């Protein structure tokens, strides 16, 4: 398996108490940063993947429409 190395940047974030406790329970106290990174990567990659996923239209699917302005 290939492992990519990334530069790490330290930052400070403010979490609600319930969010912090949930992260601590699920990831453990020493893996909160990794869990947050994983969540953010999943979130942003889903948004990026949504563009261009609409199936292409075929000409037989198109109808001829005329504007009816009176």
BAGUDREN-820285 format. One record per residue (C-alpha): residue number from 1; x, y, z. Coordinates in Angstrom, 1 decimal, padded with zeros to 4 digits, always signed. Example, Ala and Ser with C-alpha at 12.3 -4.5 7.8 and 13.67 -1.06 7.14 Angstrom:
! BAGUDREN-820285
    nr     east    north       up
     1   +012.3   -004.5   +007.8
     2   +013.7   -001.1   +007.1
! end
This chain:
! BAGUDREN-820285
    nr     east    north       up
     1   +000.0   +000.0   +000.0
     2   +001.3   +003.4   -000.9
     3   +001.4   +006.1   +001.8
     4   +001.7   +009.7   +001.0
     5   +003.5   +012.2   +003.2
     6   +001.9   +015.6   +003.7
     7   +003.1   +018.7   +005.5
     8   +001.3   +019.2   +008.8
     9   +000.2   +022.6   +009.9
    10   -000.8   +023.4   +013.5
    11   -004.0   +025.4   +014.0
    12   -006.4   +026.0   +016.8
    13   -010.1   +025.2   +016.4
    14   -012.9   +025.6   +018.8
    15   -015.3   +022.7   +019.2
    16   -018.5   +022.4   +021.1
    17   -018.2   +020.2   +024.1
    18   -020.5   +017.5   +022.7
    19   -018.5   +017.4   +019.4
    20   -015.2   +017.1   +021.3
    21   -016.6   +014.3   +023.5
    22   -017.9   +012.4   +020.5
    23   -014.5   +012.7   +018.7
    24   -012.7   +011.6   +021.8
    25   -014.9   +008.6   +022.3
    26   -014.7   +007.5   +018.6
    27   -011.1   +008.3   +017.8
    28   -009.4   +008.4   +021.2
    29   -007.7   +011.4   +022.9
    30   -004.5   +011.1   +020.8
    31   -006.2   +010.6   +017.4
    32   -008.6   +013.5   +017.3
    33   -006.5   +015.4   +014.8
    34   -006.4   +012.4   +012.5
    35   -010.1   +011.9   +012.8
    36   -010.8   +015.6   +012.0
    37   -008.5   +015.4   +009.0
    38   -010.3   +012.3   +007.7
    39   -013.8   +014.0   +008.2
    40   -012.7   +017.1   +006.4
    41   -011.1   +015.2   +003.5
    42   -014.3   +013.2   +003.1
    43   -016.5   +016.3   +003.2
    44   -014.5   +018.3   +000.7
    45   -013.9   +015.4   -001.7
    46   -017.7   +014.7   -001.8
    47   -018.4   +018.3   -002.8
    48   -015.8   +018.2   -005.5
    49   -017.1   +014.9   -006.9
    50   -020.6   +016.2   -007.3
    51   -019.6   +018.5   -010.2
    52   -019.7   +016.7   -013.5
    53   -021.7   +013.7   -012.3
    54   -024.9   +014.4   -014.2
    55   -025.2   +012.0   -017.0
    56   -024.8   +013.5   -020.5
    57   -028.0   +014.3   -022.4
    58   -028.5   +012.6   -025.7
    59   -030.2   +014.4   -028.6
    60   -033.1   +012.0   -028.6
    61   -033.9   +013.1   -025.0
    62   -034.3   +016.8   -026.1
    63   -037.7   +018.2   -027.0
    64   -038.4   +021.2   -029.1
    65   -039.9   +024.0   -027.0
    66   -041.1   +027.4   -028.2
    67   -041.8   +030.4   -026.0
    68   -045.4   +031.4   -026.1
    69   -045.4   +035.1   -025.4
    70   -048.7   +037.0   -026.0
! end
